[in-house]
Amino acid sequence: MAKLLSLLMFILFIFFFTPTLSCPPECQKQALLQFIASLANHTDDQLKSWNSSSDGRVLWNSTILTPLFHIRTLTYLDLSFNEIEGELPRDGFANLSKLEYLYLQGNNFNGSLPSQLFQLRALQFLDMDDNSFHGNIPPEIGNMTKLSCLSFSNNYFSGEIPTSIVSLKELTTLDLSFNSLSLEIPIDFGNLSNIYHLDLSYNNLTGRIPSSIQNLTKLETLNFVNNLLSGEFPSRLFDMKNLTSLLIGGNNLIWNNSAKIVPKFTLSELSLKSSGLAGKIPDWISTQKTLIHLDLSGNQLEGMFPQWLAEMEVEYINLSDNRLTGSLPPQLFGSNLQVLSLSRNNFYGKLPSNISNATGLMALMLDGNNFSGKLPKFISNINLCLLDLSNNKFSSNTLPDFSSNVNLLIIDLSSNEFSGEILTNFPRGTSFLSLGKNKFSSFPRNLTHMSNLQYLGIHDNKITGELSNSICLISTLQILILRNNSLQGSIPDCIFNLTSLQILDLSINHLVGKIPTNLGNLTGMIETPGEIFSGFGNMETAYLGRLETRVLIMLGNWNKPKRVMSFKTNYLIVNWKKSIQGLSFYNLKGYSLLDLSMNQLSSEIPSSLGSLKALKIFNISHNNLFGRIPANLGDLENLESLDLSHNNLSGSIPQSIAKLLQLTTFDVSNNKLKGKIPEGSQMDTMNDPNSYANNSGLCGMQIQVPCSEHLLPTKPPEFKSKETWFSWEGVGIGYAVGFFVAVGISYLSNPYKTFNYCSQQRRRRV
């Protein structure tokens, strides 16, 4: 409703205060009234349709714009951030011949751009960021010769950058980032003599950086990060005196490591990630005294952390994925430091005791090194949002008390040498807690207060005792992984209270008793789930708000999956195809898994499990289960892997299993099954004899054992094969933390877009 009021106030401002509209013709007055009436009617209709599950948003359709096309004297139109959806009207823009400012960013517009839009020859500012426009950028854009600001960031535009753009001699800002643009950058980009902000990052642009770029003497920001550019790194960029942001990493450029560099610019931002840098961190960076952001990740840098860099007042440092070594200098942890990523290097030693001096530190990522010793006691005094110390050699039987860190959303201490009871207090708002692959001996006692916990991983420890009913009180859990411990007792019946649970792994423990019938009521495994970790939607505010940045995190309700190309691909560990393998977190949308294997469960398989239609992997092997295989397991329509091996199951394999059109792994070996193996569809490809071995009397074409006539059923119906939901080829071993390091890296990969340049100019104008 606030957006509606803003829009109505905007209309009234135009009507009463804009000189060209202070006394409009009757038709224009009627158009305004019609527009306001359409807003009111639309809002009233949506209010009537709201229910208790509504999120309170008013979604506008693009047809509400139609009355505005009758206001021929309109010069300024701002409809940004109003949840308007649909295609822009094909007709009507040609009427707005006096329009100078058009702001449509932050809506849900889709489709291609209407040709009439490019008839607006008076237009100076055109901002369509953060929508879902697609198709090519039409060459007619070169007709809009008065454009000063052109911003199409974060859409789905494809094809080449039209060469006609170089005709826009008045351009000061050009932002085409986060699209799917390809082919080469127009060779004559150097003709844009007035441009000071040029952002083509996160596309698929190829070829060389045009040499004419060096002619852009007013250029302050050059951002070509994450494309497919090749050729030698253009050394003449170092002669551009006005550059303050040089962001050119993540391409296939060849860097001359032996060249002596004496830059003429003074930078605040520098990205040379994945640029083939080798040897020590370049000394010329030490001359950039105003540097705030530094990204040298993904290179072959060696040596120790430079003392001069530790003494600079850099806020953001990313040196991950290099070969750096040594201990960290205490001078590094000053009050200005906000983000530090040193992941996957060879650093060692204890963390400096003065780490608490970094009072502004929000993200600390030191995973994949050789740090050791206890965690500094005062690390909990830092107001962190993200803490990743996984894959090191930290050891202690006590952890710091993190309860006072109200913004700490992500904690990963996995793959270290922590031991003893988990007695520490974790923040109430933490969403991701990973303590796996340590030597902890008891289940955490203080988790029920964590009202936002969505991932809990305590796998591969030495946890003993029974699985407490208190776990059922964490209603927000989406992933629970307790694999490979020494848990005893039965699975609590109350586990069905975890209605959001999509992944449950209790394998390799000592659990006994029955499989709870209530497992069939897990809503998260019945309905095809949406984005896992949707609750991280507020992370942009909590994690990035203090930095006043416009970086968008690819989590939660964000509907632009192409932003994931800025992430590293890492994995959640699952038991699939008889081995522990990795599952990309990017593919967790619509994913569900249930693994109770390698326990001592003894009961029949509850038929209620046939309700879990969202399951992709179902593994209850290596237990003491008995009775028949429920026929309604054939209702698990999304199932890709079904492992019932090493039990005491009897009877025949239900013919309904042939309905599982996405099945790629099926194992019923080491049971007491008999009769004909079902045929048809995917079952015809389940022909590994080992998957049926050690049963009492199975027969069928899959194991080349003929069946006697009285066992022959009627031929099953033909089923059309569907494309498997997920291709597992090439999936490697990884760690669950990887995805959440990527959350930090989604900021790290694009910390440079700190504000919208068109919006900045709009504010200046006002």
C-alpha positions in Angstrom: 0.0 0.0 0.0 2.9 2.3 0.6 3.9 1.9 -3.0 0.4 2.8 -4.1 0.4 6.0 -2.0 3.8 7.0 -3.5 2.5 6.5 -7.0 -0.6 8.5 -6.3 1.5 11.3 -4.8 3.7 11.3 -7.9 0.6 11.7 -10.1 -0.7 14.5 -8.0 2.7 16.2 -8.1 2.7 16.1 -11.9 -0.9 17.4 -12.1 -0.5 20.3 -9.7 3.1 21.3 -9.8 4.6 20.5 -13.2 4.4 23.6 -15.3 3.6 21.8 -18.5 0.7 20.1 -16.8 -0.7 22.8 -14.6 -3.5 23.4 -17.0 -3.6 20.3 -19.3 -6.2 19.8 -22.0 -9.4 18.0 -21.0 -8.3 14.7 -22.6 -5.1 14.7 -20.5 -7.0 15.5 -17.3 -9.3 12.6 -18.1 -6.3 10.3 -18.7 -4.9 11.2 -15.2 -8.2 10.5 -13.6 -8.5 7.2 -15.5 -5.1 6.2 -14.4 -5.8 6.9 -10.7 -9.2 5.1 -11.0 -7.5 2.0 -12.5 -5.0 1.9 -9.6 -7.8 2.2 -7.1 -9.9 -0.5 -8.8 -7.0 -2.8 -9.2 -6.0 -2.5 -5.5 -9.6 -3.0 -4.4 -9.8 -6.3 -6.4 -6.6 -7.6 -4.9 -7.7 -6.6 -1.3 -10.8 -8.7 -1.8 -8.7 -11.7 -2.9 -6.3 -11.5 -0.1 -6.3 -14.3 2.5 -4.4 -15.3 5.6 -1.4 -16.5 3.6 -1.1 -13.4 1.6 2.3 -11.6 1.7 0.6 -8.2 1.6 1.9 -7.2 -1.9 -0.1 -5.5 -4.6 0.8 -6.8 -8.0 0.1 -4.4 -10.8 -0.4 -5.4 -14.4 1.4 -3.4 -17.1 -1.9 -2.5 -18.7 -2.4 0.1 -16.0 0.2 2.2 -17.9 -2.1 2.7 -20.9 -3.9 5.9 -19.7 -0.5 7.6 -19.2 0.1 7.4 -23.0 -2.5 10.2 -23.4 -0.5 12.7 -21.4 1.5 14.0 -24.3 3.3 16.7 -22.3 4.8 14.2 -19.8 8.5 14.7 -19.2 9.3 12.7 -16.1 7.9 9.2 -15.4 9.1 7.1 -12.4 7.4 3.8 -11.9 10.3 2.0 -10.2 9.8 -0.6 -7.5 6.1 -1.0 -7.8 5.7 -4.8 -8.5 4.3 -4.1 -12.0 4.3 -7.3 -14.1 3.7 -8.3 -17.7 5.0 -6.9 -21.0 5.3 -3.2 -21.8 2.5 -2.1 -24.0 3.4 -2.3 -27.7 1.7 1.0 -28.5 1.5 4.3 -26.8 5.1 5.3 -26.1 5.3 7.2 -29.4 2.8 9.7 -27.9 5.3 10.7 -25.1 7.5 12.6 -27.4 8.6 15.1 -24.6 9.6 12.4 -22.1 13.1 13.0 -20.8 13.3 10.7 -17.8 11.9 7.1 -17.6 12.6 4.9 -14.6 11.1 1.4 -14.6 13.7 -0.5 -12.5 12.8 -3.0 -9.8 9.5 -4.3 -11.3 8.5 -7.7 -12.9 8.3 -6.5 -16.5 9.1 -9.2 -19.1 9.1 -9.7 -22.9 11.0 -7.8 -25.4 11.2 -4.0 -25.6 8.5 -2.3 -27.8 9.9 -0.6 -30.9 8.0 2.6 -30.1 10.2 3.1 -27.0 13.1 4.0 -29.3 11.1 6.8 -30.8 11.6 8.9 -27.6 14.2 11.2 -29.1 14.1 13.6 -26.1 14.9 10.8 -23.5 17.9 11.5 -21.4 17.6 8.9 -18.6 16.4 5.3 -19.3 16.7 2.8 -16.4 15.2 -0.7 -16.7 17.3 -2.5 -14.2 16.1 -5.5 -12.2 13.3 -6.8 -14.5 12.9 -9.8 -16.7 13.2 -8.3 -20.2 14.7 -10.6 -22.8 15.6 -10.6 -26.5 18.1 -8.5 -28.3 18.8 -4.8 -27.6 17.5 -3.3 -30.8 19.9 -1.3 -32.9 17.3 1.5 -33.0 18.6 2.5 -29.6 21.3 4.5 -31.4 18.5 7.0 -32.4 18.1 8.2 -28.8 21.0 10.6 -29.2 20.2 12.6 -26.1 20.6 9.7 -23.7 22.9 10.5 -20.8 22.2 7.4 -18.7 21.3 3.9 -20.1 20.9 1.1 -17.6 19.6 -2.4 -18.5 21.3 -4.3 -15.7 20.0 -7.6 -14.4 17.7 -8.7 -17.1 17.9 -11.5 -19.7 19.0 -9.6 -22.8 21.0 -11.7 -25.2 22.8 -11.3 -28.5 25.4 -8.7 -29.3 25.8 -5.2 -28.0 24.5 -3.1 -31.0 27.2 -1.1 -32.6 24.7 1.8 -32.8 25.3 2.5 -29.1 28.6 4.2 -30.0 26.4 7.0 -31.6 25.2 8.0 -28.1 27.8 10.7 -27.7 26.1 12.2 -24.6 26.3 9.0 -22.6 27.9 9.3 -19.2 26.6 6.0 -17.8 26.2 2.7 -19.6 25.3 -0.4 -17.5 24.5 -3.7 -19.3 25.7 -6.0 -16.5 24.1 -9.3 -15.4 22.6 -10.2 -18.8 23.5 -12.9 -21.4 25.1 -10.6 -24.0 27.6 -12.3 -26.2 30.0 -11.7 -29.1 32.6 -8.9 -29.1 32.5 -5.5 -27.6 32.0 -2.9 -30.4 35.4 -1.8 -31.5 34.5 1.9 -31.6 33.5 2.1 -27.9 36.2 4.8 -27.6 33.8 7.2 -29.3 31.8 7.5 -26.1 33.9 10.4 -25.1 31.7 11.6 -22.2 31.3 8.3 -20.4 32.6 7.9 -16.9 30.8 4.7 -15.8 31.0 1.6 -18.1 29.7 -1.7 -16.7 29.5 -4.8 -18.9 30.2 -7.3 -16.2 28.6 -10.8 -15.9 27.8 -11.4 -19.5 29.3 -13.8 -22.1 31.3 -11.3 -24.1 34.2 -12.6 -26.1 37.2 -11.3 -28.0 39.6 -8.6 -27.0 39.1 -5.4 -25.0 39.0 -2.8 -27.7 42.1 -0.6 -27.8 39.8 2.5 -28.2 38.8 2.1 -24.6 42.0 4.1 -23.7 40.4 7.1 -25.4 37.8 7.4 -22.7 39.7 10.0 -20.8 36.7 10.8 -18.4 36.2 7.1 -17.5 36.1 6.5 -13.7 34.6 3.0 -13.5 35.5 0.2 -15.9 33.8 -3.1 -15.0 34.2 -6.1 -17.4 34.3 -8.7 -14.6 33.1 -12.3 -15.4 33.0 -12.5 -19.2 34.9 -14.5 -21.7 37.3 -11.8 -22.9 40.7 -13.0 -24.1 44.0 -11.6 -25.4 46.7 -9.7 -23.5 45.8 -7.6 -20.6 45.7 -4.0 -22.0 48.6 -2.3 -20.2 47.5 1.1 -21.4 44.6 1.0 -18.9 47.2 1.9 -16.3 47.6 5.3 -18.0 44.0 6.3 -17.5 44.3 9.0 -14.8 40.7 9.3 -13.8 40.0 5.6 -13.2 38.9 4.9 -9.6 37.4 1.4 -10.2 39.2 -1.1 -12.4 37.3 -4.4 -12.3 38.5 -6.7 -15.0 38.9 -10.1 -13.4 37.2 -13.3 -14.2 38.1 -13.4 -17.9 40.6 -15.3 -20.1 43.1 -12.4 -20.3 46.8 -13.1 -20.5 48.7 -11.2 -17.8 52.3 -10.2 -18.3 53.7 -10.9 -14.8 57.1 -9.5 -15.7 55.9 -6.1 -16.8 56.9 -3.2 -14.7 53.7 -1.3 -13.8 53.6 2.4 -12.7 49.9 3.2 -12.6 48.8 6.8 -13.1 45.4 6.3 -11.5 44.4 6.2 -7.9 41.9 3.4 -7.3 39.3 2.7 -4.7 38.3 -0.7 -6.2 40.5 -3.3 -8.0 39.5 -6.7 -9.2 42.0 -8.9 -10.9 40.5 -12.2 -9.9 41.3 -15.3 -12.0 43.7 -13.2 -14.2 46.7 -15.6 -14.2 48.7 -13.6 -11.7 51.6 -15.5 -10.4 54.4 -14.9 -7.8 54.0 -12.4 -5.0 51.1 -10.0 -4.7 52.1 -7.1 -7.0 53.9 -4.3 -5.2 52.3 -1.6 -7.4 49.0 -2.2 -5.5 50.8 -0.6 -2.4 50.7 2.7 -4.2 46.9 2.8 -4.2 46.5 4.5 -0.9 42.7 5.0 -1.3 42.0 1.4 -2.0 38.8 0.1 -0.4 38.0 -3.1 -2.3 40.7 -5.6 -3.4 39.9 -8.9 -5.2 42.9 -11.0 -6.3 41.2 -14.4 -5.8 41.6 -17.4 -8.1 45.2 -16.7 -9.1 48.6 -18.4 -8.4 49.8 -15.9 -5.9 52.5 -17.1 -3.5 54.4 -15.9 -0.5 53.2 -14.4 2.8 50.5 -11.8 3.5 52.2 -8.5 2.7 52.8 -6.2 5.7 52.0 -3.2 3.5 48.6 -4.6 2.7 47.9 -5.3 6.4 48.6 -1.7 7.2 46.4 -0.3 4.4 42.8 0.7 5.4 41.2 -1.7 3.0 37.6 -2.6 3.9 37.2 -5.6 1.6 40.0 -8.2 0.9 39.5 -11.4 -1.1 42.6 -13.5 -1.7 40.9 -16.8 -1.8 42.0 -19.7 -4.0 45.7 -18.8 -4.2 48.9 -20.4 -2.8 49.6 -17.9 0.0 51.2 -19.1 3.2 52.5 -18.0 6.6 50.6 -16.6 9.6 48.4 -13.5 9.6 49.9 -10.2 10.7 48.1 -8.7 13.7 47.9 -5.3 11.9 45.4 -6.8 9.4 42.6 -6.6 12.0 41.9 -2.9 12.1 38.5 -1.2 12.6 38.0 -0.6 8.9 38.1 -4.2 7.8 34.6 -5.4 6.8 35.1 -8.5 4.7 38.1 -10.9 4.7 38.2 -14.0 2.5 41.4 -16.0 2.6 39.8 -19.3 1.7 41.7 -22.2 0.2 45.3 -21.1 0.7 48.1 -22.5 2.9 47.9 -20.1 5.8 48.8 -21.6 9.2 49.3 -20.8 12.8 46.9 -19.4 15.4 44.5 -16.5 14.7 45.9 -13.2 16.2 44.5 -12.5 19.6 43.6 -8.9 18.6 41.0 -10.1 16.0 38.4 -8.4 18.2 39.8 -5.1 17.1 38.2 -5.5 13.8 34.9 -4.1 15.1 33.5 -3.6 11.6 34.2 -7.1 10.4 31.0 -8.7 8.9 32.3 -11.7 7.0 35.3 -13.8 8.0 36.1 -16.7 5.6 39.3 -18.6 6.4 38.2 -22.1 5.3 40.5 -24.5 3.6 43.8 -23.5 5.3 45.9 -25.0 8.1 45.0 -22.7 11.0 45.3 -24.4 14.4 44.9 -23.9 18.1 41.9 -22.5 20.0 39.6 -19.9 18.6 40.3 -16.5 20.2 37.9 -16.0 23.1 36.9 -12.5 21.9 36.1 -13.5 18.3 32.5 -13.6 19.6 32.7 -9.9 20.3 32.8 -9.1 16.6 29.4 -8.4 15.1 29.8 -10.9 12.3 27.2 -12.0 9.9 29.1 -14.9 8.4 31.8 -17.0 10.0 33.5 -19.8 8.1 36.5 -21.5 9.7 35.8 -25.0 8.2 38.5 -27.3 6.9 41.3 -26.2 9.2 42.9 -27.7 12.3 41.3 -25.7 15.1 40.9 -27.7 18.3 39.3 -27.2 21.6 36.7 -28.8 23.9 34.9 -25.5 24.3 33.6 -22.9 21.8 33.1 -19.2 22.3 29.7 -18.0 23.3 28.2 -16.6 20.1 24.8 -15.7 21.6 25.5 -11.9 21.6 26.1 -11.8 17.8 22.6 -11.1 16.8 23.4 -10.8 13.1 25.4 -14.0 12.8 23.4 -16.0 10.2 26.0 -18.5 9.0 28.4 -20.5 11.3 30.6 -23.1 9.8 33.1 -24.8 12.0 33.0 -28.2 10.2 36.1 -30.3 9.4 38.2 -29.3 12.3 39.3 -31.0 15.5 36.8 -29.7 18.0 35.8 -32.2 20.7 33.7 -32.7 23.8 30.2 -31.5 24.5 28.6 -28.8 22.4 27.7 -26.5 25.2 28.0 -23.1 23.5 25.1 -20.8 22.9 24.4 -19.9 19.3 22.5 -16.8 18.2 18.7 -17.0 17.9 18.7 -15.8 14.3 21.3 -18.2 13.0 20.0 -20.0 9.8 23.0 -22.2 9.0 25.0 -24.2 11.6 27.5 -26.7 10.4 29.6 -28.6 13.0 30.2 -31.8 11.0 33.5 -33.7 10.8 34.8 -32.9 14.2 35.0 -35.0 17.4 32.0 -33.7 19.3 30.4 -36.3 21.7 27.0 -34.8 22.5 24.1 -33.2 20.7 23.8 -29.4 21.3 21.4 -28.7 24.1 20.5 -25.1 23.3 19.0 -25.2 19.8 15.2 -24.9 20.4 15.5 -21.1 20.8 16.9 -20.8 17.3 13.8 -19.7 15.6 15.4 -19.3 12.1 17.6 -22.4 11.9 17.2 -24.0 8.5 20.4 -26.1 8.1 21.8 -28.2 10.9 24.7 -30.5 10.1 26.5 -32.4 12.9 27.4 -35.4 10.8 30.6 -37.4 11.2 31.2 -36.8 14.9 31.0 -39.1 17.9 27.6 -38.1 19.1 26.0 -40.6 21.5 22.7 -41.0 23.3 19.2 -40.8 21.9 17.9 -38.3 19.4 16.0 -35.9 21.7 12.4 -34.9 21.1 13.7 -31.3 21.3 14.8 -31.5 17.7 11.1 -31.5 16.8 10.7 -28.0 18.1 12.9 -26.4 15.5 10.1 -26.0 13.0 12.1 -24.0 10.5 14.5 -26.9 9.7 14.8 -27.7 6.0 18.0 -29.8 6.2 19.0 -32.1 9.1 22.1 -34.2 8.6 23.2 -36.4 11.6 24.9 -39.1 9.5 27.8 -41.2 10.8 27.5 -40.8 14.6 26.5 -43.2 17.4 23.0 -42.2 18.0 20.8 -44.7 19.7 17.2 -45.2 20.5 14.3 -44.7 18.1 13.4 -42.0 15.7 11.0 -39.7 17.5 7.4 -39.9 16.3 7.2 -36.1 16.7 9.6 -35.6 13.8 6.6 -35.1 11.5 6.3 -31.6 13.2 9.3 -30.6 11.0 6.9 -29.6 8.1 9.6 -27.7 6.3 12.1 -30.6 6.2 13.3 -31.5 2.7 16.5 -33.4 3.5 16.8 -35.8 6.4 19.9 -38.0 6.7 20.1 -40.2 9.8 22.2 -42.9 8.2 25.1 -44.8 9.8 24.0 -44.7 13.4 22.6 -47.2 15.9 18.9 -46.3 15.7 16.4 -49.1 16.5 12.7 -49.6 16.4 10.3 -48.8 13.7 10.2 -46.2 10.9 7.6 -43.8 12.2 4.4 -43.8 10.2 4.3 -40.1 10.7 7.2 -39.6 8.3 4.7 -39.8 5.6 3.3 -36.5 6.8 6.4 -34.4 6.1 5.0 -31.7 4.0 8.4 -30.6 2.7 8.8 -34.1 1.1 5.3 -34.3 -0.2 4.9 -31.1 -2.1 7.6 -30.2 -4.6 9.6 -27.7 -2.6 10.7 -24.3 -3.8 14.0 -22.6 -3.0 15.8 -24.1 0.0 16.9 -21.5 2.5 14.2 -19.1 1.4 14.4 -17.6 4.9 17.6 -15.9 3.9 15.6 -13.3 2.2 16.4 -10.8 5.0 20.1 -11.4 4.7 20.5 -8.6 2.2 19.5 -6.2 5.0 21.3 -7.9 7.8 24.5 -8.7 6.0 24.8 -5.9 3.5 22.6 -3.1 4.8 25.3 -1.5 6.8 27.5 -1.4 3.8 24.8 0.5 1.9 25.4 -1.7 -1.2 23.0 -2.7 -3.9 24.4 -6.2 -4.1 21.6 -8.8 -4.4 22.1 -12.3 -2.9 21.0 -15.3 -4.9 18.9 -16.7 -2.2 15.3 -16.8 -1.1 12.8 -15.1 -3.2 15.3 -13.7 -5.8 14.0 -15.0 -9.1 17.0 -14.4 -11.4 18.9 -17.7 -11.4 21.5 -16.3 -13.8 23.1 -14.5 -10.9 24.3 -17.9 -9.7 27.0 -17.7 -12.3 28.9 -15.5 -9.8 28.9 -18.4 -7.3 31.3 -21.2 -6.9 29.7 -24.6 -7.3 30.0 -26.6 -4.1 28.1 -29.5 -2.7 26.0 -31.1 -0.1 27.2 -34.6 0.7 24.7 -37.4 0.1 24.8 -41.2 -0.3 23.9 -41.8 -3.9 24.8 -44.6 -6.3 26.5 -46.6 -3.6 29.0 -43.9 -2.7 29.2 -40.6 -0.9 28.8 -37.9 -3.6 28.2 -34.2 -3.8 25.0 -32.4 -4.6 25.2 -28.9 -5.9 23.3 -26.5 -3.7 22.2 -24.7 -6.9 20.1 -27.8 -7.6 18.4 -27.9 -4.3 15.3 -26.2 -5.7 12.7 -28.9 -5.7 15.1 -31.4 -4.0 14.2 -33.8 -1.3 16.1 -36.7 0.3 15.4 -39.4 3.0 18.3 -41.6 4.1 17.8 -43.9 7.1 20.3 -46.5 5.9 22.9 -48.4 8.0 20.9 -48.5 11.3 19.2 -51.3 13.1 15.6 -50.4 12.3 13.2 -53.3 12.4 9.6 -53.0 11.1 7.6 -53.1 8.0 8.1 -50.2 5.5 5.1 -47.9 6.3 2.9 -47.5 3.3 2.5 -43.8 4.3 6.0 -43.2 2.8 4.3 -43.5 -0.6 3.0 -40.0 0.0 6.5 -38.4 -0.1 6.1 -37.6 -3.8 8.9 -35.0 -3.8 11.6 -37.5 -2.9 14.5 -37.7 -5.2 16.6 -40.2 -3.1 15.1 -42.8 -0.7 17.6 -45.1 1.1 16.6 -47.5 3.9 19.2 -50.1 3.1 21.3 -52.1 5.7 18.6 -52.4 8.4 16.4 -55.2 9.7 13.2 -54.3 7.8 10.8 -57.1 7.0 7.5 -57.6 5.2 6.5 -56.7 1.7 7.6 -53.7 -0.4 4.5 -51.3 -0.3 3.0 -51.0 -3.8 2.5 -47.3 -3.4 6.2 -46.7 -3.5 5.4 -46.6 -7.2 3.7 -43.2 -6.4 7.1 -41.6 -5.7 7.0 -40.0 -9.1 10.2 -37.9 -8.7 12.3 -40.7 -7.3 15.7 -41.1 -9.0 17.4 -43.5 -6.5 15.7 -46.3 -4.4 17.8 -48.5 -2.2 16.1 -51.2 -0.2 19.0 -53.6 -0.1 20.4 -55.6 2.9 17.1 -56.1 4.8 14.7 -59.0 5.3 12.0 -58.0 2.8 9.9 -60.7 1.3 7.3 -61.2 -1.4 7.6 -59.8 -4.9 8.7 -56.5 -6.3 5.5 -54.5 -7.0 4.8 -53.9 -10.6 4.0 -50.3 -9.6 7.8 -49.6 -9.4 7.7 -49.5 -13.2 5.9 -46.2 -12.9 9.0 -44.5 -11.6 10.0 -42.8 -14.8 13.0 -40.9 -13.4 14.6 -43.9 -11.6 18.2 -44.4 -12.4 19.3 -46.5 -9.4 17.4 -49.4 -8.0 18.8 -51.9 -5.5 16.9 -54.7 -3.7 19.9 -57.1 -3.2 20.3 -59.2 0.0 16.6 -59.7 0.8 14.2 -62.6 0.6 12.3 -61.4 -2.5 10.9 -63.7 -5.2 8.9 -63.5 -8.4 9.2 -61.6 -11.6 11.1 -58.3 -11.7 8.8 -55.6 -13.2 9.4 -54.7 -16.8 8.7 -51.5 -18.7 10.1 -48.0 -18.9 13.1 -47.3 -16.6 12.9 -50.9 -15.1 14.2 -52.2 -18.4 17.4 -50.3 -17.8 17.8 -51.6 -14.2 19.9 -54.6 -15.4 22.8 -54.8 -13.0 22.7 -58.3 -11.5 24.3 -57.1 -8.3 21.2 -55.0 -7.6 19.1 -58.2 -7.3 21.7 -60.6 -5.8 21.1 -62.8 -2.8 17.3 -63.1 -3.0 15.4 -66.3 -2.8 13.8 -66.5 -6.2 13.8 -63.5 -8.5 13.6 -63.9 -12.2 13.3 -61.6 -15.2 15.1 -60.2 -18.2 17.2 -57.9 -16.1 19.1 -60.8 -14.6 18.7 -63.1 -17.6 16.8 -65.7 -15.5 13.6 -66.8 -17.2 10.3 -67.0 -15.3 7.9 -69.9 -15.3 4.6 -69.3 -17.1 2.5 -69.0 -13.9 4.7 -66.0 -12.9 4.2 -64.1 -16.2 2.0 -61.0 -15.6 0.2 -59.1 -18.3 2.5 -56.8 -20.2 2.8 -53.5 -18.3 1.7 -50.3 -20.1 4.3 -48.3 -22.0 5.5 -45.2 -20.1 7.0 -42.3 -21.8 10.5 -41.6 -20.4 10.9 -38.2 -18.8 14.1 -36.3 -18.6 15.9 -36.9 -15.3 15.6 -33.9 -13.0 19.3 -33.7 -12.3 22.3 -34.9 -14.3 24.8 -36.4 -11.9 27.6 -36.7 -14.4 30.7 -35.1 -13.2 29.4 -34.3 -9.7 32.3 -34.3 -7.3 33.0 -34.6 -3.6 32.5 -31.4 -1.7 31.2 -29.8 1.5 28.0 -28.3 2.5 29.6 -25.1 3.5 30.5 -24.4 -0.1 27.2 -22.9 -0.9 27.3 -20.6 2.0 30.8 -19.5 1.3 29.3 -18.7 -2.0 26.8 -16.4 -0.3 29.7 -14.4 1.0 31.3 -14.7 -2.4 28.2 -13.4 -4.2 29.0 -10.2 -2.3 32.7 -10.7 -2.8 32.2 -11.3 -6.5 30.3 -8.1 -7.0 30.9 -5.6 -4.2 31.5 -2.9 -6.7 28.0 -2.0 -7.7 27.4 0.0 -4.6 24.7 2.2 -6.0 22.8 2.8 -9.1 24.4 5.5 -11.2 21.2 6.5 -12.9 19.5 6.9 -9.5 22.4 8.9 -8.3 22.1 11.3 -11.1 18.3 11.4 -10.5 19.0 12.4 -6.9 21.4 15.1 -8.0 18.7 16.4 -10.4 16.2 16.6 -7.5 
